[in-house]
């Protein structure tokens, strides 16, 4: 991440910051991603993806946050290659059973709907990895968040990596040191961490992933002292001690289905839902605190940094050219979608959001 912009020179500095961030994007040496990649081969791909998501989100607005999260969880495990979508087969162990995904990720059925619509228009052309990247951007826009030109041309992996998924995905109880470490492993720095964490401005979380903050923080037998006391009481009413851990609550108690900067003002007020959210502001002397403050006071600044960080993340270890393949079905590598003993992916009805992004 680049240096922060002073409040006084925010407008001028913003241009410089975005330039620095975009200029330093981690394109691999053979990556040739381009927003116009499908201009000739599938010119309507963006509108096709958008229409499916728009229709689904009318009855399930939570799906927007879920689809963005799929892109995060894909990119953090062996790169943005749609490996998260692969079901378990005789030769593949799915990442969907990883701690950060199991009974938590949602939207796999929606991705399949999108893939079917895209295949009908442009057979064997658009990768599932690109569908995830497009779905994340479209979800932001449909929730009144920022838009950006999504670099395209990713190809789909032939493998998944459950072991890496269990190691690479940040958890809801991570402290700031651990968060920085897992982001640094992906070539993402502190500003990326704060900006991308801002995606918790919409979506839901299950009680079981923050109950320790309410009743027994770090084995103390007491609540997390960084929790706003009123917010603590609200959460305890929703998530009673020993109650159903799958009960859902909003990640953002103020504007739960809108993509905005309220996430950061929530942190300032001690109303971050997960410990991994609140540590961005409540870790004494942390360099994340001034970033939170600036994003809270300047939504445009947050949006510009979020866009740059999303593009940066979307370029992590991508497959291009002749690498990988264009899957015909997102849940299976080509040639392996029938006749194999598969572990059917259970589409969760509960947006567990058990990773910190």
NULORO-54334 format. One record per residue (C-alpha): residue in one letter; x, y, z. Coordinates in Angstrom, 2 decimals. Example, Ala and Ser with C-alpha at 12.3 -4.5 7.8 and 13.67 -1.06 7.14 Angstrom:
SITE  aa     east    north       up
SITE   a    12.30    -4.50     7.80
SITE   s    13.67    -1.06     7.14
% end
This chain:
SITE  aa     east    north       up
SITE   x     0.00     0.00     0.00
SITE   x     1.10     3.51    -0.56
SITE   x     1.44     6.37     1.85
SITE   x    -1.71     8.01     3.13
SITE   x    -3.09    11.26     1.86
SITE   x    -3.44    14.19     4.15
SITE   x    -6.96    15.44     4.68
SITE   x    -6.07    18.89     3.44
SITE   x    -4.65    17.69     0.15
SITE   x    -7.01    14.76    -0.26
SITE   x    -8.24    15.67    -3.71
SITE   x    -4.82    16.16    -5.24
SITE   x    -3.27    13.31    -3.31
SITE   x    -6.01    10.91    -4.31
SITE   x    -4.94    11.04    -7.94
SITE   x    -1.37    10.31    -6.94
SITE   x    -2.39     7.46    -4.62
SITE   x    -4.50     5.73    -7.22
SITE   x    -1.72     6.13    -9.77
SITE   x     0.82     4.62    -7.40
SITE   x    -1.43     1.71    -6.51
SITE   x    -2.44     0.88   -10.05
SITE   x     1.08     1.37   -11.30
SITE   x     2.30    -1.26    -8.88
SITE   x    -0.27    -3.96    -9.61
SITE   x     1.22    -7.45    -9.34
SITE   x     0.68    -8.71   -12.88
SITE   x     2.59   -11.93   -13.29
SITE   x     5.16   -11.94   -16.08
SITE   x     2.86   -13.84   -18.42
SITE   x    -0.41   -12.24   -17.37
SITE   x    -2.17   -10.42   -20.17
SITE   x    -5.39    -9.38   -18.49
SITE   x    -7.39    -6.71   -20.27
SITE   x   -10.88    -5.29   -19.59
SITE   x   -11.60    -5.64   -23.32
SITE   x   -10.48    -9.28   -23.50
SITE   x   -13.94   -10.50   -24.60
SITE   x   -14.74    -7.51   -26.81
SITE   x   -14.94    -9.67   -29.93
SITE   x   -15.54   -13.17   -28.53
SITE   x   -18.28   -12.35   -25.98
SITE   x   -19.09    -8.64   -26.12
SITE   x   -22.17    -8.85   -23.86
SITE   x   -20.60   -10.88   -21.06
SITE   x   -20.83    -8.07   -18.49
SITE   x   -24.52    -7.45   -19.12
SITE   x   -25.26   -11.20   -19.05
SITE   x   -23.58   -11.60   -15.66
SITE   x   -25.23    -8.45   -14.34
SITE   x   -28.72    -9.55   -15.32
SITE   x   -28.47   -12.85   -13.46
SITE   x   -27.10   -11.19   -10.33
SITE   x   -29.63    -8.38   -10.46
SITE   x   -32.52   -10.84   -10.61
SITE   x   -31.18   -12.98    -7.77
SITE   x   -30.44    -9.99    -5.55
SITE   x   -34.03    -8.75    -5.76
SITE   x   -35.10   -11.60    -3.48
SITE   x   -31.76   -12.15    -1.77
SITE   x   -29.81    -8.91    -1.29
SITE   x   -27.26   -10.78     0.84
SITE   x   -26.11   -12.57    -2.30
SITE   x   -24.15    -9.48    -3.36
SITE   x   -21.81    -9.78    -0.39
SITE   x   -21.62   -13.55    -0.84
SITE   x   -20.50   -13.29    -4.46
SITE   x   -17.83   -10.74    -3.61
SITE   x   -16.59   -13.05    -0.88
SITE   x   -16.28   -15.95    -3.34
SITE   x   -13.85   -13.88    -5.40
SITE   x   -11.79   -13.08    -2.28
SITE   x   -11.65   -16.70    -1.20
SITE   x   -10.75   -17.81    -4.70
SITE   x    -7.85   -15.39    -5.10
SITE   x    -6.32   -16.11    -1.69
SITE   x    -5.86   -19.82    -2.52
SITE   x    -3.44   -20.50    -5.42
SITE   x    -4.58   -17.33    -7.17
SITE   x    -7.72   -16.15    -8.98
SITE   x    -8.36   -19.39   -10.86
SITE   x   -11.86   -20.51    -9.76
SITE   x   -10.38   -23.37    -7.74
SITE   x   -12.89   -22.61    -4.98
SITE   x   -15.70   -23.72    -7.28
SITE   x   -14.39   -27.26    -7.85
SITE   x   -16.34   -30.04    -6.16
SITE   x   -14.65   -33.05    -4.65
SITE   x   -14.19   -35.87    -7.17
SITE   x   -12.05   -38.99    -7.39
SITE   x    -9.04   -36.78    -8.16
SITE   x    -9.85   -33.43    -6.49
SITE   x   -10.35   -32.54    -2.84
SITE   x   -12.54   -29.45    -2.78
SITE   x   -11.55   -26.22    -1.07
SITE   x   -15.19   -25.83    -0.12
SITE   x   -14.61   -27.96     2.99
SITE   x   -11.84   -25.69     4.30
SITE   x   -12.44   -24.00     7.64
SITE   x   -12.92   -20.64     5.96
SITE   x   -15.50   -22.04     3.54
SITE   x   -17.33   -25.01     5.06
SITE   x   -21.04   -24.36     5.69
SITE   x   -20.31   -20.74     4.99
SITE   x   -19.73   -19.81     1.36
SITE   x   -22.82   -19.01    -0.66
SITE   x   -23.55   -18.25    -4.29
SITE   x   -22.21   -21.38    -5.96
SITE   x   -25.61   -22.01    -7.52
SITE   x   -25.74   -18.40    -8.75
SITE   x   -22.32   -18.78   -10.37
SITE   x   -23.66   -21.86   -12.16
SITE   x   -26.67   -19.86   -13.35
SITE   x   -24.33   -17.21   -14.69
SITE   x   -22.11   -19.80   -16.38
SITE   x   -25.12   -21.38   -18.10
SITE   x   -26.28   -17.99   -19.40
SITE   x   -22.79   -17.10   -20.61
SITE   x   -22.27   -20.49   -22.26
SITE   x   -25.55   -20.11   -24.11
SITE   x   -24.30   -16.84   -25.59
SITE   x   -20.59   -17.61   -25.93
SITE   x   -19.74   -21.33   -25.70
SITE   x   -16.30   -22.33   -24.39
SITE   x   -15.14   -18.73   -24.15
SITE   x   -15.48   -17.12   -20.70
SITE   x   -13.69   -18.62   -17.71
SITE   x   -15.30   -19.22   -14.34
SITE   x   -12.47   -17.21   -12.78
SITE   x   -13.47   -14.19   -14.86
SITE   x   -17.12   -14.73   -13.92
SITE   x   -16.14   -14.49   -10.24
SITE   x   -14.19   -11.28   -10.88
SITE   x   -17.07    -9.73   -12.82
SITE   x   -19.60   -10.84   -10.20
SITE   x   -17.62    -9.08    -7.46
SITE   x   -17.59    -5.77    -9.35
SITE   x   -21.25    -6.03   -10.33
SITE   x   -22.21    -6.85    -6.75
SITE   x   -20.47    -3.70    -5.57
SITE   x   -22.34    -1.58    -8.11
SITE   x   -25.75    -3.13    -7.34
SITE   x   -25.17    -2.31    -3.65
SITE   x   -24.46     1.35    -4.53
SITE   x   -20.72     0.85    -4.31
SITE   x   -17.92     1.70    -6.76
SITE   x   -17.50     0.34   -10.26
SITE   x   -14.25    -0.44   -12.03
SITE   x   -13.05    -1.90   -15.30
SITE   x   -12.35    -5.54   -14.49
SITE   x    -9.20    -6.90   -16.17
SITE   x   -10.19   -10.14   -17.91
SITE   x    -8.52   -13.12   -19.54
SITE   x    -8.05   -15.45   -16.57
SITE   x    -8.24   -19.16   -17.14
SITE   x    -9.52   -21.85   -14.80
SITE   x    -7.38   -24.17   -12.72
SITE   x    -7.20   -27.93   -13.13
SITE   x    -6.75   -28.43    -9.39
SITE   x    -7.89   -27.28    -5.97
SITE   x    -5.84   -27.03    -2.77
SITE   x    -7.64   -27.76     0.49
SITE   x    -4.45   -27.65     2.55
SITE   x    -3.58   -24.20     1.26
SITE   x    -7.15   -23.00     1.78
SITE   x    -6.87   -23.93     5.45
SITE   x    -3.63   -21.96     5.69
SITE   x    -4.22   -18.93     3.49
SITE   x    -7.69   -17.66     4.38
SITE   x    -7.78   -15.08     7.19
SITE   x   -10.02   -15.91    10.13
SITE   x   -12.55   -13.83    12.08
SITE   x   -10.42   -13.88    15.24
SITE   x    -7.09   -12.98    13.65
SITE   x    -5.13   -10.22    15.31
SITE   x    -3.55    -7.48    13.23
SITE   x    -0.18    -9.20    12.97
SITE   x    -1.72   -12.36    11.53
SITE   x    -3.93   -10.36     9.16
SITE   x    -0.97    -8.45     7.80
SITE   x     0.94   -11.69     7.36
SITE   x    -1.71   -13.47     5.28
SITE   x    -2.26   -10.36     3.16
SITE   x     1.49    -9.90     2.69
SITE   x     1.66   -13.53     1.48
SITE   x    -0.65   -12.45    -1.36
SITE   x     1.41    -9.37    -2.23
SITE   x    -1.12    -7.10    -0.49
SITE   x    -0.09    -4.46     2.02
SITE   x    -1.67    -2.52     4.85
SITE   x    -3.77    -0.15     2.77
SITE   x    -5.03    -3.12     0.75
SITE   x    -5.90    -4.88     4.01
SITE   x    -7.96    -1.97     5.30
SITE   x    -9.59    -1.21     1.96
SITE   x   -10.55    -4.81     1.22
SITE   x   -11.80    -5.31     4.78
SITE   x   -14.23    -2.53     3.93
SITE   x   -16.21    -5.10     1.93
SITE   x   -17.67    -6.04     5.32
SITE   x   -19.89    -3.03     4.80
SITE   x   -22.52    -5.51     3.59
SITE   x   -23.39    -9.15     4.28
SITE   x   -24.08   -11.23     7.38
SITE   x   -22.13   -13.27     9.94
SITE   x   -23.00   -16.28    12.09
SITE   x   -22.93   -15.94    15.88
SITE   x   -20.52   -18.84    16.32
SITE   x   -17.74   -16.85    14.72
SITE   x   -17.78   -13.96    17.17
SITE   x   -19.46   -15.42    20.28
SITE   x   -16.11   -15.50    22.07
SITE   x   -16.03   -11.70    21.88
SITE   x   -19.36   -11.54    23.69
SITE   x   -18.73   -13.89    26.58
SITE   x   -15.19   -15.21    26.86
SITE   x   -12.69   -13.05    25.04
SITE   x    -9.21   -14.63    24.95
SITE   x   -10.20   -16.95    27.81
SITE   x   -10.90   -14.08    30.22
SITE   x   -14.52   -15.04    30.88
SITE   x   -15.43   -11.47    29.97
SITE   x   -16.47    -9.66    26.76
SITE   x   -13.97    -8.07    24.38
SITE   x   -13.25    -4.67    25.96
SITE   x   -13.06    -3.07    22.51
SITE   x   -16.77    -3.76    21.92
SITE   x   -19.14    -0.81    22.29
SITE   x   -21.24    -1.65    25.36
SITE   x   -24.57    -0.93    23.68
SITE   x   -23.56    -2.94    20.64
SITE   x   -22.42    -5.74    22.97
SITE   x   -25.87    -5.89    24.54
SITE   x   -27.50    -5.94    21.10
SITE   x   -25.29    -8.81    19.97
SITE   x   -25.84   -10.75    23.19
SITE   x   -29.59   -10.52    22.61
SITE   x   -29.14   -11.90    19.09
SITE   x   -26.54   -14.48    20.11
SITE   x   -27.26   -15.76    23.65
SITE   x   -24.49   -17.72    25.32
SITE   x   -24.96   -21.36    24.37
SITE   x   -27.55   -20.46    21.75
SITE   x   -27.73   -21.43    18.09
SITE   x   -24.39   -20.57    16.57
SITE   x   -25.84   -20.28    13.09
SITE   x   -28.04   -17.26    13.85
SITE   x   -27.19   -14.40    11.49
SITE   x   -26.56   -10.76    12.18
SITE   x   -25.51    -7.84    10.00
SITE   x   -21.84    -7.12     9.43
SITE   x   -22.78    -3.44     9.27
SITE   x   -25.54    -2.58    11.77
SITE   x   -26.16     0.82    10.16
SITE   x   -26.57     0.17     6.41
SITE   x   -26.43    -3.64     6.14
SITE   x   -27.14    -3.97     2.41
SITE   x   -25.41    -0.82     1.13
SITE   x   -21.80    -0.63     0.05
SITE   x   -20.53     2.52     1.75
SITE   x   -17.96     3.76     4.27
SITE   x   -20.09     3.09     7.36
SITE   x   -17.92     0.06     8.11
SITE   x   -15.12     2.40     9.14
SITE   x   -17.25     4.67    11.32
SITE   x   -18.54     1.48    12.95
SITE   x   -14.96     0.55    13.84
SITE   x   -14.42     4.00    15.33
SITE   x   -17.48     3.43    17.51
SITE   x   -16.38    -0.05    18.64
SITE   x   -18.98    -1.75    16.45
SITE   x   -16.87    -4.07    14.32
SITE   x   -18.58    -7.46    14.28
SITE   x   -15.54    -9.72    14.04
SITE   x   -12.40    -9.33    16.08
SITE   x   -10.49    -9.17    12.80
SITE   x   -12.54    -6.10    11.89
SITE   x   -12.14    -4.23    15.16
SITE   x    -8.37    -4.79    15.44
SITE   x    -7.91    -2.44    12.49
SITE   x    -8.89     0.42    14.77
SITE   x    -8.43    -0.85    18.32
SITE   x    -4.86    -2.16    18.13
SITE   x    -2.83     0.39    20.06
SITE   x    -0.55     2.48    17.86
SITE   x    -1.43     0.53    14.70
SITE   x    -0.71     2.07    11.32
SITE   x    -4.18     0.95    10.23
SITE   x    -5.88     3.51    12.50
SITE   x    -5.20     6.62    10.38
SITE   x    -6.32     4.70     7.28
SITE   x    -9.61     3.81     8.98
SITE   x   -10.04     7.45     9.99
SITE   x    -9.48     8.73     6.47
SITE   x   -11.77     6.18     4.87
SITE   x   -14.45     6.98     7.45
SITE   x   -14.34    10.69     6.70
SITE   x   -13.90    10.40     2.94
SITE   x   -15.99     7.76     1.19
SITE   x   -14.60     8.72    -2.21
SITE   x   -11.10     8.01    -0.95
SITE   x   -12.25     4.61     0.32
SITE   x   -13.93     3.77    -2.98
SITE   x   -10.85     4.71    -5.03
SITE   x    -8.57     2.62    -2.84
SITE   x   -11.03    -0.27    -2.79
SITE   x   -11.16    -0.32    -6.58
SITE   x    -7.37    -0.29    -6.86
SITE   x    -7.02    -3.05    -4.26
SITE   x    -9.67    -5.20    -5.96
SITE   x    -7.83    -4.94    -9.28
SITE   x    -4.58    -5.72    -7.51
SITE   x    -6.07    -8.75    -5.74
SITE   x    -7.71    -9.91    -8.97
SITE   x    -4.27   -10.31   -10.55
SITE   x    -2.87   -12.69    -7.95
SITE   x    -1.20   -15.66    -9.69
SITE   x    -3.65   -15.72   -12.58
SITE   x    -3.55   -18.36   -15.29
SITE   x    -3.47   -16.96   -18.83
SITE   x    -2.74   -17.99   -22.39
SITE   x    -2.55   -21.78   -22.64
SITE   x    -2.42   -22.33   -18.88
SITE   x    -5.34   -24.12   -17.24
SITE   x    -8.56   -24.29   -19.25
SITE   x   -11.96   -22.71   -19.84
SITE   x   -14.26   -24.96   -17.83
SITE   x   -17.58   -25.88   -19.37
SITE   x   -19.03   -26.37   -15.89
SITE   x   -17.57   -24.37   -13.04
SITE   x   -17.74   -27.19   -10.47
SITE   x   -15.70   -29.67   -12.51
SITE   x   -12.64   -29.72   -14.71
SITE   x   -13.45   -30.55   -18.30
SITE   x   -14.07   -34.24   -18.90
SITE   x   -14.73   -35.00   -15.23
SITE   x   -18.28   -33.75   -14.74
SITE   x   -19.96   -37.15   -15.03
SITE   x   -19.49   -40.65   -13.70
SITE   x   -17.35   -39.66   -10.71
SITE   x   -18.10   -40.07    -7.05
SITE   x   -18.59   -36.48    -6.03
SITE   x   -19.19   -34.75    -2.80
SITE   x   -22.19   -32.62    -3.64
SITE   x   -21.64   -29.03    -2.73
SITE   x   -24.16   -28.02    -0.11
SITE   x   -25.35   -24.53    -0.87
SITE   x   -25.45   -22.86     2.51
SITE   x   -28.53   -20.87     3.40
SITE   x   -26.49   -19.04     5.98
SITE   x   -23.87   -16.52     5.07
SITE   x   -21.34   -17.53     7.70
SITE   x   -18.60   -15.19     6.53
SITE   x   -16.08   -16.96     8.69
SITE   x   -13.07   -15.45     7.08
SITE   x   -12.19   -11.86     7.75
SITE   x   -12.80   -10.83     4.15
% end
